[in-house]
Amino acid sequence: MKKKKSRVQLIVELINGNCISSQSELCEMLLENDVEVTQATLSRDLKTLRATKVPTENGGYMYIIPDSNEIHNKMLEHGQASSTAAHHVGPTSIEFSGNFAVIKTRNGYATGLAYDIDMSHSHEILGTIAGADTVFAILREGVTHDEAKAFFARFIS
């Protein structure tokens, strides 16, 4: 068990510190750290960690570990996004109906945006549901549309 725990910890460190786009790339990095692993084992470890791939500015993908809530910073750090990338991946429009917000994004970006919103643990938003280009956000009772717009602004700027 100790071997698995240290391997999984190394995987977390590698994913959090690098822009890794494939299991084979991750496998090579593990090998550079004297950890030999099969693709099947690596796949199980990634599933255990709930690692997922998100699109990058350059059309590729990179692994992230949930709860890091630093996707954009990581992409900036590794040259995968420009400092103005938020307007490309963030909302293209926001409309309200009661305590519901319908947020339109570029195709493929809604899931990442919903993840960022949920991981912010904001008091304004109860939760989100994402499609390919739309995020449905439920506002907490009493939150005004102006307060919600101010909250969503952090994902635009």
MDAnalysis code that builds the backbone (N, CA, C; Angstrom):
import MDAnalysis as mda
import numpy as np

u = mda.Universe.empty(471, n_residues=157, atom_resindex=np.repeat(np.arange(157), 3), trajectory=True)
u.add_TopologyAttr("name", ["N", "CA", "C"] * 157)
u.add_TopologyAttr("resid", np.arange(1, 158))
u.add_TopologyAttr("resname", ["MET", "LYS", "LYS", "LYS", "LYS", "SER", "ARG", "VAL", "GLN", "LEU", "ILE", "VAL", "GLU", "LEU", "ILE", "ASN", "GLY", "ASN", "CYS", "ILE", "SER", "SER", "GLN", "SER", "GLU", "LEU", "CYS", "GLU", "MET", "LEU", "LEU", "GLU", "ASN", "ASP", "VAL", "GLU", "VAL", "THR", "GLN", "ALA", "THR", "LEU", "SER", "ARG", "ASP", "LEU", "LYS", "THR", "LEU", "ARG", "ALA", "THR", "LYS", "VAL", "PRO", "THR", "GLU", "ASN", "GLY", "GLY", "TYR", "MET", "TYR", "ILE", "ILE", "PRO", "ASP", "SER", "ASN", "GLU", "ILE", "HIS", "ASN", "LYS", "MET", "LEU", "GLU", "HIS", "GLY", "GLN", "ALA", "SER", "SER", "THR", "ALA", "ALA", "HIS", "HIS", "VAL", "GLY", "PRO", "THR", "SER", "ILE", "GLU", "PHE", "SER", "GLY", "ASN", "PHE", "ALA", "VAL", "ILE", "LYS", "THR", "ARG", "ASN", "GLY", "TYR", "ALA", "THR", "GLY", "LEU", "ALA", "TYR", "ASP", "ILE", "ASP", "MET", "SER", "HIS", "SER", "HIS", "GLU", "ILE", "LEU", "GLY", "THR", "ILE", "ALA", "GLY", "ALA", "ASP", "THR", "VAL", "PHE", "ALA", "ILE", "LEU", "ARG", "GLU", "GLY", "VAL", "THR", "HIS", "ASP", "GLU", "ALA", "LYS", "ALA", "PHE", "PHE", "ALA", "ARG", "PHE", "ILE", "SER"])
u.atoms.positions = np.array([
    [0.821, -1.196, 0.000],
    [0.000, 0.000, 0.000],
    [0.865, 1.261, 0.000],
    [1.990, 1.209, 0.701],
    [2.867, 2.373, 0.762],
    [3.356, 2.749, -0.639],
    [3.636, 1.738, -1.469],
    [4.110, 1.975, -2.820],
    [3.042, 2.709, -3.640],
    [1.783, 2.278, -3.515],
    [0.700, 2.925, -4.250],
    [0.508, 4.351, -3.757],
    [0.536, 4.554, -2.447],
    [0.330, 5.884, -1.885],
    [1.389, 6.850, -2.385],
    [2.638, 6.438, -2.391],
    [3.701, 7.332, -2.853],
    [3.605, 7.565, -4.362],
    [3.195, 6.535, -5.117],
    [3.030, 6.687, -6.567],
    [1.909, 7.689, -6.868],
    [0.783, 7.545, -6.180],
    [-0.351, 8.434, -6.402],
    [0.011, 9.865, -6.004],
    [0.750, 10.026, -4.911],
    [1.196, 11.363, -4.499],
    [2.095, 11.982, -5.567],
    [2.973, 11.180, -6.154],
    [3.842, 11.681, -7.217],
    [3.013, 12.081, -8.437],
    [2.000, 11.307, -8.767],
    [1.123, 11.645, -9.892],
    [0.465, 12.998, -9.653],
    [-0.030, 13.216, -8.444],
    [-0.654, 14.500, -8.099],
    [0.356, 15.636, -8.278],
    [1.562, 15.456, -7.770],
    [2.590, 16.485, -7.886],
    [2.934, 16.769, -9.344],
    [3.050, 15.706, -10.149],
    [3.384, 15.886, -11.560],
    [2.277, 16.613, -12.310],
    [1.033, 16.225, -12.063],
    [-0.089, 16.874, -12.755],
    [-0.222, 18.329, -12.310],
    [-0.067, 18.585, -11.016],
    [-0.193, 19.950, -10.523],
    [0.965, 20.836, -10.955],
    [2.114, 20.253, -11.247],
    [3.289, 21.048, -11.587],
    [3.637, 21.099, -13.057],
    [2.889, 20.372, -13.894],
    [3.215, 20.300, -15.310],
    [1.948, 20.318, -16.153],
    [2.117, 20.611, -17.421],
    [1.009, 20.541, -18.378],
    [1.126, 19.194, -19.084],
    [0.387, 18.200, -18.600],
    [0.483, 16.830, -19.110],
    [-0.754, 16.536, -19.929],
    [-0.531, 16.097, -21.172],
    [-1.661, 15.918, -22.081],
    [-2.040, 14.464, -22.340],
    [-1.223, 13.507, -21.909],
    [-1.552, 12.110, -22.187],
    [-1.023, 11.185, -21.092],
    [-1.596, 9.991, -21.044],
    [-1.122, 9.004, -20.079],
    [0.306, 8.572, -20.401],
    [0.632, 8.476, -21.689],
    [1.997, 8.068, -22.038],
    [3.015, 9.117, -21.592],
    [2.660, 10.389, -21.699],
    [3.535, 11.462, -21.219],
    [3.706, 11.373, -19.702],
    [2.622, 11.122, -19.000],
    [2.679, 10.968, -17.544],
    [3.493, 9.742, -17.165],
    [3.321, 8.667, -17.901],
    [4.068, 7.426, -17.648],
    [5.580, 7.672, -17.786],
    [5.972, 8.436, -18.809],
    [7.381, 8.768, -19.009],
    [7.917, 9.600, -17.845],
    [7.108, 10.539, -17.365],
    [7.538, 11.378, -16.243],
    [7.686, 10.554, -14.972],
    [6.793, 9.593, -14.780],
    [6.912, 8.705, -13.623],
    [8.197, 7.893, -13.719],
    [8.490, 7.404, -14.907],
    [9.700, 6.607, -15.120],
    [10.954, 7.436, -14.826],
    [10.922, 8.727, -15.198],
    [12.039, 9.629, -14.893],
    [12.236, 9.781, -13.389],
    [11.175, 9.510, -12.616],
    [11.231, 9.568, -11.157],
    [11.353, 8.176, -10.542],
    [11.833, 7.231, -11.346],
    [12.079, 5.851, -10.917],
    [10.810, 5.119, -10.465],
    [9.687, 5.448, -11.089],
    [8.431, 4.757, -10.808],
    [7.958, 4.136, -12.108],
    [8.011, 2.809, -12.157],
    [7.561, 2.085, -13.336],
    [6.124, 1.639, -13.107],
    [5.260, 1.938, -14.079],
    [3.845, 1.641, -13.927],
    [3.266, 1.228, -15.286],
    [2.324, 0.300, -15.256],
    [1.656, -0.090, -16.499],
    [0.573, 0.935, -16.827],
    [0.138, 0.945, -18.074],
    [-0.910, 1.865, -18.493],
    [-2.198, 1.577, -17.724],
    [-2.495, 0.313, -17.492],
    [-3.721, -0.057, -16.771],
    [-3.692, 0.466, -15.327],
    [-2.555, 0.331, -14.667],
    [-2.420, 0.825, -13.297],
    [-2.523, 2.349, -13.269],
    [-1.860, 2.993, -14.222],
    [-1.917, 4.453, -14.294],
    [-3.350, 4.914, -14.533],
    [-4.056, 4.233, -15.389],
    [-5.455, 4.565, -15.662],
    [-6.307, 4.444, -14.401],
    [-6.087, 3.379, -13.618],
    [-6.823, 3.213, -12.353],
    [-6.465, 4.312, -11.364],
    [-5.183, 4.669, -11.294],
    [-4.758, 5.747, -10.389],
    [-5.419, 7.066, -10.775],
    [-5.469, 7.375, -12.063],
    [-6.091, 8.611, -12.526],
    [-7.581, 8.622, -12.207],
    [-8.207, 7.453, -12.331],
    [-9.632, 7.350, -11.998],
    [-9.840, 7.564, -10.500],
    [-8.981, 6.988, -9.688],
    [-9.058, 7.166, -8.236],
    [-8.932, 8.639, -7.857],
    [-8.039, 9.346, -8.541],
    [-7.811, 10.768, -8.273],
    [-8.881, 11.668, -8.892],
    [-9.738, 11.061, -9.702],
    [-10.750, 11.808, -10.459],
    [-10.102, 12.820, -11.390],
    [-8.918, 12.472, -11.889],
    [-8.228, 13.342, -12.837],
    [-9.067, 13.433, -14.107],
    [-9.047, 14.592, -14.702],
    [-9.795, 14.805, -15.928],
    [-8.982, 15.690, -16.849],
    [-9.349, 15.698, -18.120],
    [-8.679, 16.554, -19.084],
    [-9.562, 17.760, -19.374],
    [-8.915, 18.908, -19.499],
    [-9.614, 20.125, -19.883],
    [-8.945, 20.672, -21.137],
    [-9.723, 21.365, -21.976],
    [-9.132, 21.929, -23.194],
    [-8.191, 23.080, -22.865],
    [-7.144, 23.204, -23.676],
    [-6.198, 24.314, -23.533],
    [-6.448, 25.310, -24.652],
    [-5.875, 26.471, -24.521],
    [-6.024, 27.548, -25.500],
    [-5.535, 27.115, -26.879],
    [-4.497, 26.276, -26.924],
    [-3.914, 25.901, -28.208],
    [-4.610, 24.710, -28.866],
    [-5.766, 24.309, -28.349],
    [-6.529, 23.235, -28.969],
    [-6.212, 21.852, -28.431],
    [-5.269, 21.751, -27.519],
    [-4.934, 20.464, -26.921],
    [-5.710, 20.251, -25.628],
    [-5.222, 19.316, -24.829],
    [-5.837, 19.017, -23.541],
    [-4.753, 18.874, -22.496],
    [-5.137, 19.042, -21.229],
    [-4.215, 18.820, -20.130],
    [-4.975, 18.214, -18.962],
    [-4.269, 17.391, -18.179],
    [-4.871, 16.787, -16.987],
    [-4.947, 17.798, -15.856],
    [-6.026, 17.702, -15.079],
    [-6.160, 18.450, -13.840],
    [-6.665, 17.499, -12.764],
    [-6.417, 17.847, -11.526],
    [-6.947, 17.109, -10.380],
    [-8.039, 17.985, -9.772],
    [-9.252, 17.459, -9.585],
    [-10.323, 18.275, -8.994],
    [-9.900, 18.859, -7.651],
    [-10.507, 19.973, -7.318],
    [-10.289, 20.723, -6.089],
    [-9.047, 21.603, -6.123],
    [-8.316, 21.602, -7.251],
    [-7.161, 22.496, -7.298],
    [-7.597, 23.932, -7.550],
    [-8.663, 24.123, -8.313],
    [-9.254, 25.430, -8.597],
    [-8.223, 26.445, -9.073],
    [-7.171, 25.957, -9.763],
    [-6.149, 26.853, -10.288],
    [-5.880, 26.543, -11.751],
    [-6.931, 26.161, -12.482],
    [-6.750, 25.743, -13.872],
    [-6.153, 26.867, -14.717],
    [-6.762, 28.028, -14.660],
    [-6.284, 29.115, -15.510],
    [-4.854, 29.511, -15.149],
    [-4.545, 29.597, -13.864],
    [-3.185, 29.936, -13.450],
    [-2.185, 28.904, -13.953],
    [-2.567, 27.625, -13.886],
    [-1.682, 26.558, -14.353],
    [-1.456, 26.681, -15.857],
    [-2.535, 26.982, -16.597],
    [-2.401, 27.126, -18.040],
    [-1.530, 28.330, -18.384],
    [-1.681, 29.437, -17.659],
    [-0.837, 30.598, -17.873],
    [0.627, 30.266, -17.597],
    [0.844, 29.564, -16.495],
    [2.192, 29.207, -16.061],
    [2.928, 28.381, -17.111],
    [2.189, 27.546, -17.828],
    [2.812, 26.643, -18.802],
    [2.630, 27.121, -20.234],
    [2.238, 28.383, -20.397],
    [2.116, 28.951, -21.727],
    [0.975, 28.392, -22.547],
    [-0.012, 27.818, -21.906],
    [-1.137, 27.236, -22.620],
    [-2.283, 28.226, -22.797],
    [-2.198, 29.396, -22.202],
    [-3.230, 30.411, -22.332],
    [-2.571, 31.779, -22.252],
    [-3.167, 32.729, -22.920],
    [-2.659, 34.086, -22.821],
    [-3.261, 34.741, -21.587],
    [-2.745, 35.885, -21.214],
    [-3.279, 36.552, -20.032],
    [-4.694, 37.053, -20.262],
    [-5.129, 37.090, -21.521],
    [-6.505, 37.486, -21.827],
    [-7.346, 36.289, -22.217],
    [-6.910, 35.092, -21.874],
    [-7.621, 33.882, -22.288],
    [-8.982, 33.754, -21.654],
    [-9.196, 34.365, -20.507],
    [-10.474, 34.200, -19.812],
    [-11.641, 34.614, -20.683],
    [-11.459, 35.645, -21.520],
    [-12.594, 36.048, -22.347],
    [-12.859, 35.023, -23.437],
    [-11.906, 34.178, -23.752],
    [-12.113, 33.128, -24.750],
    [-12.804, 31.917, -24.154],
    [-12.560, 31.615, -22.899],
    [-13.135, 30.423, -22.283],
    [-14.275, 30.749, -21.342],
    [-14.387, 32.000, -20.990],
    [-15.431, 32.400, -20.069],
    [-16.748, 32.618, -20.781],
    [-17.682, 33.201, -20.077],
    [-19.021, 33.403, -20.626],
    [-19.020, 34.307, -21.852],
    [-19.868, 33.984, -22.820],
    [-20.100, 34.874, -23.951],
    [-21.370, 35.670, -23.719],
    [-22.276, 35.127, -22.880],
    [-23.466, 35.877, -22.476],
    [-24.024, 35.289, -21.187],
    [-24.696, 36.146, -20.420],
    [-25.348, 35.723, -19.180],
    [-26.741, 36.339, -19.171],
    [-27.738, 35.481, -18.959],
    [-29.111, 35.969, -18.830],
    [-29.720, 35.356, -17.584],
    [-30.677, 36.060, -17.000],
    [-31.289, 35.626, -15.749],
    [-32.793, 35.431, -15.911],
    [-33.310, 34.488, -15.134],
    [-34.746, 34.293, -14.975],
    [-34.948, 33.892, -13.523],
    [-35.468, 34.823, -12.726],
    [-35.612, 34.540, -11.304],
    [-34.247, 34.291, -10.688],
    [-34.126, 33.156, -9.962],
    [-32.818, 32.859, -9.356],
    [-32.004, 31.870, -10.198],
    [-32.245, 31.873, -11.509],
    [-31.485, 31.036, -12.433],
    [-30.654, 31.914, -13.365],
    [-29.429, 31.494, -13.615],
    [-28.575, 32.166, -14.590],
    [-28.275, 31.171, -15.706],
    [-28.418, 31.617, -16.941],
    [-28.059, 30.809, -18.102],
    [-26.839, 31.471, -18.725],
    [-25.727, 30.756, -18.685],
    [-24.446, 31.302, -19.126],
    [-24.020, 30.567, -20.394],
    [-23.834, 31.304, -21.472],
    [-23.388, 30.733, -22.739],
    [-21.872, 30.866, -22.839],
    [-21.214, 29.820, -23.353],
    [-19.761, 29.818, -23.548],
    [-19.467, 29.346, -24.967],
    [-18.202, 29.349, -25.320],
    [-17.795, 28.684, -26.560],
    [-18.024, 27.198, -26.396],
    [-18.263, 26.513, -27.498],
    [-18.518, 25.076, -27.454],
    [-17.348, 24.339, -26.806],
    [-17.673, 23.505, -25.817],
    [-16.668, 22.704, -25.131],
    [-16.143, 23.309, -23.842],
    [-16.501, 24.540, -23.543],
    [-15.950, 25.219, -22.372],
    [-16.885, 25.257, -21.173],
    [-18.137, 24.854, -21.337],
    [-19.109, 24.968, -20.250],
    [-18.730, 24.098, -19.051],
    [-18.261, 22.893, -19.288],
    [-17.917, 22.002, -18.184],
    [-16.810, 22.591, -17.317],
    [-15.777, 23.117, -17.947],
    [-14.678, 23.729, -17.195],
    [-15.128, 24.951, -16.421],
    [-15.987, 25.765, -17.036],
    [-16.501, 26.947, -16.351],
    [-17.365, 26.540, -15.164],
    [-18.244, 25.567, -15.362],
    [-19.092, 25.093, -14.255],
    [-18.234, 24.546, -13.117],
    [-17.184, 23.819, -13.467],
    [-16.263, 23.289, -12.452],
    [-15.640, 24.433, -11.653],
    [-15.146, 25.461, -12.362],
    [-14.535, 26.602, -11.679],
    [-15.538, 27.297, -10.766],
    [-16.766, 27.463, -11.248],
    [-17.802, 28.116, -10.434],
    [-18.078, 27.285, -9.184],
    [-18.273, 25.981, -9.363],
    [-18.555, 25.112, -8.217],
    [-17.403, 25.081, -7.218],
    [-16.171, 25.037, -7.712],
    [-15.013, 24.937, -6.829],
    [-14.709, 26.249, -6.119],
    [-15.337, 27.346, -6.548],
    [-15.119, 28.615, -5.856],
    [-15.856, 28.652, -4.521],
    [-16.791, 27.703, -4.329],
    [-17.567, 27.613, -3.080],
    [-18.177, 28.964, -2.708],
    [-18.715, 29.624, -3.716],
    [-19.303, 30.945, -3.544],
    [-20.601, 30.883, -2.769],
    [-20.847, 31.895, -1.962],
    [-22.118, 31.955, -1.246],
    [-23.253, 32.386, -2.183],
    [-22.915, 32.960, -3.351],
    [-23.944, 33.402, -4.298],
    [-24.575, 32.260, -5.089],
    [-23.818, 31.193, -5.330],
    [-24.258, 30.132, -6.232],
    [-24.449, 28.823, -5.471],
    [-25.630, 28.204, -5.646],
    [-25.893, 26.906, -5.009],
    [-25.242, 25.768, -5.779],
    [-25.242, 25.855, -7.110],
    [-24.650, 24.802, -7.921],
    [-24.862, 25.077, -9.385],
    [-24.272, 24.209, -10.216],
    [-24.350, 24.377, -11.662],
    [-24.650, 23.051, -12.347],
    [-25.140, 23.171, -13.561],
    [-25.292, 22.032, -14.474],
    [-24.718, 22.507, -15.797],
    [-23.847, 21.701, -16.407],
    [-23.182, 22.131, -17.638],
    [-23.542, 21.244, -18.815],
    [-23.665, 21.871, -19.958],
    [-23.772, 21.178, -21.232],
    [-22.490, 21.431, -21.997],
    [-22.553, 21.434, -23.317],
    [-21.363, 21.685, -24.128],
    [-21.022, 23.167, -24.185],
    [-22.066, 24.018, -24.306],
    [-21.827, 25.449, -24.423],
    [-22.708, 26.289, -23.501],
    [-23.346, 25.635, -22.533],
    [-24.250, 26.337, -21.632],
    [-24.066, 25.850, -20.198],
    [-24.014, 26.809, -19.277],
    [-23.988, 26.490, -17.853],
    [-25.275, 27.042, -17.255],
    [-25.959, 26.204, -16.527],
    [-27.169, 26.584, -15.811],
    [-26.759, 26.707, -14.353],
    [-26.823, 27.923, -13.806],
    [-26.408, 28.169, -12.423],
    [-27.617, 28.583, -11.590],
    [-27.717, 28.028, -10.407],
    [-28.810, 28.367, -9.498],
    [-28.271, 29.338, -8.455],
    [-28.893, 30.517, -8.402],
    [-28.490, 31.538, -7.445],
    [-29.146, 31.265, -6.101],
    [-28.431, 31.537, -5.052],
    [-28.978, 31.408, -3.702],
    [-30.079, 32.454, -3.515],
    [-31.091, 32.128, -2.719],
    [-32.178, 33.063, -2.429],
    [-31.611, 34.383, -1.931],
    [-32.146, 35.471, -2.446],
    [-31.725, 36.797, -2.004],
    [-30.562, 37.384, -2.771],
    [-29.897, 36.601, -3.615],
    [-28.782, 37.118, -4.404],
    [-29.358, 37.875, -5.598],
    [-28.964, 39.136, -5.745],
    [-29.467, 39.938, -6.857],
    [-28.714, 39.592, -8.140],
    [-29.305, 39.978, -9.248],
    [-28.643, 39.740, -10.530],
    [-27.344, 40.532, -10.620],
    [-27.323, 41.722, -10.043],
    [-26.094, 42.512, -10.032],
    [-24.992, 41.824, -9.215],
    [-25.349, 41.245, -8.085],
    [-24.373, 40.504, -7.273],
    [-23.858, 39.292, -8.049],
    [-24.768, 38.614, -8.741],
    [-24.361, 37.447, -9.538],
    [-23.434, 37.870, -10.669],
    [-23.767, 38.976, -11.352],
    [-22.898, 39.477, -12.430],
    [-21.511, 39.811, -11.878],
    [-21.460, 40.411, -10.702],
    [-20.172, 40.737, -10.079],
    [-19.388, 39.456, -9.783],
    [-20.090, 38.416, -9.307],
    [-19.430, 37.136, -9.047],
    [-18.892, 36.541, -10.342],
    [-19.723, 36.513, -11.395],
    [-19.302, 35.908, -12.671],
    [-18.183, 36.704, -13.338],
    [-18.033, 37.986, -12.980],
    [-16.996, 38.820, -13.590],
    [-15.601, 38.256, -13.362],
    [-15.399, 37.548, -12.244],
    [-14.067, 36.989, -11.980],
    [-13.687, 35.908, -12.991],
    [-14.691, 35.351, -13.681],
    [-14.418, 34.325, -14.683],
    [-14.288, 34.921, -16.073],
    [-14.547, 36.207, -16.184],
    [-14.459, 36.889, -17.473],
    [-13.155, 37.660, -17.572],
    [-12.747, 38.316, -16.488],
    [-11.564, 39.179, -16.530],
    [-10.278, 38.408, -16.472],
])
